[in-house]
């Protein structure tokens, strides 16, 4: 009965003081305008790194004039220019959106200030293996020697879209997840006299549809809420909820699911509620998440106008949603809450290492096969042609949904390379392995060099759906030569680490045997292709 009375009094006070509360919130927002930009970024929900940490060091090595620039996030992605998709890294800072790629000798970089970007939006594309984000620039800018006004950017991970969403809203002021489409503008009903006039074609305009993906879903299930109840109406003293009707809120650290506070799934079942409630920070230091054990740090997420400086919201009771919560402690604020978001990381003995030195893992003489015709087939434009060598290879490896770009002459890049280069997106089966799916999306770059006495076929591949797959590239190089009148194949391989990972030793142990097995299958591919091509030549 007492709780009901307090709740009613609180509701009445909130109604009477609603206008004053709005003015007070507006005043707080005005005073915060002068805060430093670092704090402002954190209030927006964007995590920042200090300049002396590894991601910022990597960014500083690649791009110049980074003094005072705050790195928010770096993530894997690709950008398409001249029909060639460059795989690399996207860097998001407080002043710029940057991209860098170096693969198979092709090096490109791009940097645009946020004030130079008109919009970022997610495109609906059922044929894409990744998430296409179109970056529209206000003025054309140079990218690898070509003036571009629009970037075709691909994001590999769904979770990274949350970072782009916050960046788009904070720096550009436009939502990322809405899709723009043509829509008819209905004309008003015309009078009989107006209908006799010659009809004018219906105009069209760009309108915004409903959001395709809610950005809140990205971190919603991972967030942890801290709940506290006021012990004395006349003092600012708080403790874990203790009233009988508080239910799961008595644990203090909970998850918000639907219309209820529940035990957070990251908290071990064996941990007693009393132990959980006395913790001053989220009682989770590591979790089993996305196929691996990850260390975990937590940070609050203050939101200007919705919380106070420490991220707290205040109300008369633990109501759901944002309705009824104030960004300050009122006279009848009996409860408060704040949201904590996790940051996952793994311990690493060393920083991200460069490519492992290539080692020869396979050699074999195939027989009397023409090196010249082999090179011609590999240089062909259509790698899906049933008569081409690569069509035999796709069939052998079970590759699906192939999206093959046209060849790019190596001399057309700002950093010229020998031969030809092309990119391929596809889906590919995954050999049975712990924590691995049955198939994965694959981003690969292929390089072919045809010389009078040698043919080189090189690939750099990233498997997006295997554990830690976006942290490394697998490099494979097949060299075909003639020895004693017969074709000889030799394969070398390496692993290029883009980010340190606890799986490093396991990956480097498993990659060479798998590529050796594929090389043995490649021998059969070349043999079958030659057996089919030879009768047509004679």
Secondary structure by P-SEA (a helix, b strand, c coil): caaaaaaaaaaaaaaaaaaaaaaaaaaaaaaaccccaaaaaaaacbbbbccccaaaaaaaacccccccccccccccccccccccccbbbbbbcccbbbbbbbcccbbbbbbbccccccbbbbbbcccccbbbbbbbbcbbbbcccccccccbbbbccccaaaaaaaaaaacccccccbbbbbbbbccccccccccccccccbbbbbbbccccccccccccccbbbbbbbbccccccccccccccccccccccbbbbccccccccccccccccaaaaaacccccccccccccbbbbbbbbbbbbcccccccbbbbccccccccccccccccccccccbbbbbbbbbbbbccccccccccccccccccccccaaaaaaaaacccccccccaaaaaaaaaccccccccccccccccccccccbbbbbbbbbbbccccccccbbbbbbbbbbbbcccbbbbbbbbbbccccccccbbbbbbbbbbbcccbbbbbbbcbbbbcccccaaaaaaacaaaaaaaaaaaaaaaaaaaaaaaaaaac
